[in-house]
């Protein structure tokens, strides 16, 4: 550290209030390709910049699409050489946008940030204003106490992650790369949270992500009257493709990250991990199996259908949208299979095509994450996992950074946490937020 005798600080002192404040900014992202739709992140970004400026950290706002605003700040780098500086800079990143929420479905207003029954409620409480708040609480406390890290750190709060990051992280990488220069490692969202397996808390650190293929499928045929025979029907063709895609059983494929995780679970279960028992081992995670079951195979889910304009008119064109996700190392297999399932006469266009990534689960950063968690939870087990969705790490990885997801939360065994991502009544335990801030503070002591 820059000053081991510096004033003591409370890394969790502001975390709950900061999380509530961030939730109250409606940053709903409706996913329009041109970046329009929704209120944008501007007001939340200005708030974050003010919070950093208050403690003497200069923040800059970047907005390449009106309202889609990201925040970047540089912090630390006080060591003047040594091991910390030799490892290059560390990027700590979170996003400010959230998916939309229908208030009538919720028990509380999704943008109220209410505290009810020991939880902070609201859209973004899990994905991912909780981590934004942890990061801000820790950074502000350390900065006030004169405990900035020796290692250079870039703090980044991005726009548009929920729609692929094309108007946020991607723009920073392409147009403001100088802000990220020198960063060799990155830490972001969706990792470090606990699940309970056989009575033991298992903390999952994201070390890999599936690739993403959001695609529009198009079938064309011969238009005609609905009362007549038509053997070239676009609706029939697209419906057949969607049915085949939706029913396909993708084979189990184990990547290095998931081999480590399943071996950890197998040890708790008193067995060995194999491709044959992978699915039964995944079931040990309870509710989290809905996410982890998707990262031992490629997946495609049809999500939208559109055709025609009148009941007695056979249309010329019919379309479908699918959400495809493919494992690191299995992209060729994924697209070959998808082409076969689509069949003749169905074309596709990418709405978003992003590559998977996998970082070896080793090195100083992994050691720091493990020690930080076990200092707060000595009985906790730490292991890597593959994320089924996508994060901004896909863009930052283009600059060669080793990436991990580490937003630590110690969660109740009976909380179906993964159901809260993009779900109704999204909420995070107050004590989990405070735990996460303390863990992340310990993590920064070692990076």
Buried (B, 14 or more C-beta within 10 A) or exposed (E): BBEEEBEEBBBBBBBBBBBBBBBBBBBBBEBEEEBEBBBBBBBBBBBBBEBBEEBEBEBEBBBBBEBBBBBBBBBBBBBEEEEBBEBBBBBBBBBBBBBBBEEEEBEBBBBBBBBEEEBBBBBBBBBBBBBBBBBBBBBBBBBBBBBBBBBBBBBBBBBBBBBBBBBBBBBBBEEBEEBBEBBBBBBBBBBBBBBBBEEBBBBBBBBBBBBBBBBBBBBBBEBBEEEEEBEBBBBBBBBBBBEBBEEBEBEBBBBBBBBBBBEBBBEBBEEEBEEEBBEEBBEBBBBBBBBBBBBBBBBBEBEEBEBBEEEEEBBBBBBBBBBBBBBBEBBEBBBEBBEEBBEEBBEBEEBBBBBBBBBEBEEEBBEBBBBBBBBBBEEBBBBBBBBBBBBBBBBBBBBEBBBBBBBBBBBEEEBEBBBBBBBEBBBBBBBBBBBBBBBBBBBBBBB
